[in-house]
Amino acid sequence: MNPCSIYIIAGESSGDAQASVLMEEIATLRQSGNCIQINGPEPLLHDSSHRYKYQYLEFRYFWKKLKPNGVLVSHDVNFNASFVDFVSTTYKHDKIGVVDKVRTTHSLWGRLGTIGFMVKAR
């Protein structure tokens, strides 16, 4: 794993404070010059608490941080509805209910077994 090009969120979350500390540590590592830069989509692998509240908050927090074309991947999305509920918040609709592709923040999402994934729109 190259921590310069991937975020892995693991363990119990105490909310945005813990996520902020992790993001600072990754930023420090990247600034140190000890990173190999990899061109391509930025992946985020979510493997954290399986509690709805924590998963949903972490999806929301890290989605904002993910670059366009970045990929959010989470396993065990069958444990609760947090992944599907989060995906639904990234859709935007026009006045008659049709998906507005310009304002929707994901370009693709899906589920393969217990693995969920989303690609952030450009």
C-alpha positions as CSV (number, residue, x, y, z in Angstrom):
1,M,0.0,0.0,0.0
2,N,1.3,3.4,-0.9
3,P,-0.2,5.9,1.7
4,C,0.6,8.7,-0.6
5,S,-2.0,7.6,-3.1
6,I,-4.6,5.8,-1.1
7,Y,-6.6,6.4,2.0
8,I,-7.6,3.5,4.2
9,I,-10.0,4.1,6.9
10,A,-10.0,1.3,9.5
11,G,-11.2,0.7,13.0
12,E,-13.7,2.5,15.2
13,S,-14.4,6.1,14.3
14,S,-14.9,8.8,16.8
15,G,-16.3,11.1,14.1
16,D,-14.6,14.0,12.2
17,A,-11.9,14.6,14.9
18,Q,-10.3,11.2,14.2
19,A,-10.7,11.6,10.5
20,S,-9.0,15.0,10.6
21,V,-6.0,13.6,12.5
22,L,-5.7,10.8,9.9
23,M,-5.9,13.3,7.0
24,E,-3.2,15.5,8.7
25,E,-0.9,12.5,9.0
26,I,-1.4,11.6,5.3
27,A,-0.8,15.2,4.3
28,T,2.5,15.3,6.4
29,L,3.7,12.1,4.7
30,R,2.9,13.5,1.3
31,Q,4.7,16.8,2.0
32,S,7.8,14.9,3.3
33,G,8.8,14.0,-0.2
34,N,8.9,10.3,0.7
35,C,6.0,9.6,-1.7
36,I,5.9,8.0,-5.1
37,Q,3.2,9.9,-7.0
38,I,0.9,7.6,-9.0
39,N,-1.2,9.1,-11.8
40,G,-4.7,7.8,-12.0
41,P,-7.9,7.8,-9.9
42,E,-7.5,8.4,-6.2
43,P,-8.8,5.4,-4.3
44,L,-10.4,5.3,-0.8
45,L,-10.9,2.0,0.8
46,H,-13.3,2.1,3.7
47,D,-13.0,-0.6,6.3
48,S,-14.3,0.8,9.6
49,S,-17.0,0.3,12.1
50,H,-20.0,-1.4,10.7
51,R,-22.4,0.8,12.6
52,Y,-24.7,2.9,10.4
53,K,-23.8,6.2,12.1
54,Y,-20.1,5.9,11.7
55,Q,-20.1,4.6,8.2
56,Y,-22.5,7.3,7.0
57,L,-20.4,10.1,8.7
58,E,-17.2,8.7,7.3
59,F,-18.6,8.4,3.7
60,R,-19.8,12.0,3.9
61,Y,-16.5,13.3,5.3
62,F,-14.2,11.6,2.9
63,W,-16.4,12.1,-0.2
64,K,-15.8,15.8,0.3
65,K,-12.0,15.2,0.4
66,L,-11.9,12.8,-2.6
67,K,-10.7,14.3,-5.9
68,P,-12.7,14.1,-9.1
69,N,-12.6,10.6,-10.6
70,G,-11.6,9.3,-7.2
71,V,-13.1,5.9,-6.2
72,L,-14.7,5.2,-2.8
73,V,-14.8,1.5,-2.1
74,S,-16.4,-0.1,1.0
75,H,-16.8,-3.7,2.0
76,D,-19.6,-5.3,4.0
77,V,-22.2,-2.8,2.6
78,N,-24.8,-5.4,3.3
79,F,-24.5,-4.9,7.1
80,N,-26.7,-1.8,7.0
81,A,-28.2,0.8,4.6
82,S,-25.5,3.5,5.1
83,F,-23.9,3.0,1.7
84,V,-27.1,3.1,-0.3
85,D,-28.4,6.0,1.8
86,F,-25.2,7.9,1.2
87,V,-25.3,7.3,-2.5
88,S,-28.8,8.6,-2.6
89,T,-27.6,12.0,-1.1
90,T,-25.2,12.4,-4.0
91,Y,-28.0,12.5,-6.6
92,K,-29.5,15.9,-7.5
93,H,-32.8,16.2,-9.4
94,D,-34.4,18.9,-11.5
95,K,-37.9,20.3,-10.9
96,I,-39.7,17.4,-12.5
97,G,-37.6,14.7,-10.7
98,V,-35.2,13.8,-13.5
99,V,-31.6,13.2,-12.4
100,D,-29.5,16.4,-13.0
101,K,-26.1,14.9,-14.2
102,V,-24.4,18.3,-13.8
103,R,-25.1,18.6,-10.1
104,T,-25.0,14.9,-9.2
105,T,-21.6,14.3,-7.5
106,H,-21.0,10.7,-8.6
107,S,-20.5,9.4,-12.2
108,L,-21.0,5.8,-11.4
109,W,-21.8,3.5,-8.4
110,G,-22.6,-0.1,-7.8
111,R,-22.3,-3.1,-5.7
112,L,-20.6,-6.4,-6.3
113,G,-21.7,-8.8,-3.6
114,T,-20.8,-7.1,-0.3
115,I,-18.5,-4.5,-1.9
116,G,-19.9,-1.1,-2.7
117,F,-18.1,1.5,-4.9
118,M,-18.7,5.0,-6.2
119,V,-16.7,7.1,-8.7
120,K,-16.7,10.9,-8.0
121,A,-17.8,13.0,-10.9
122,R,-15.4,15.4,-12.6
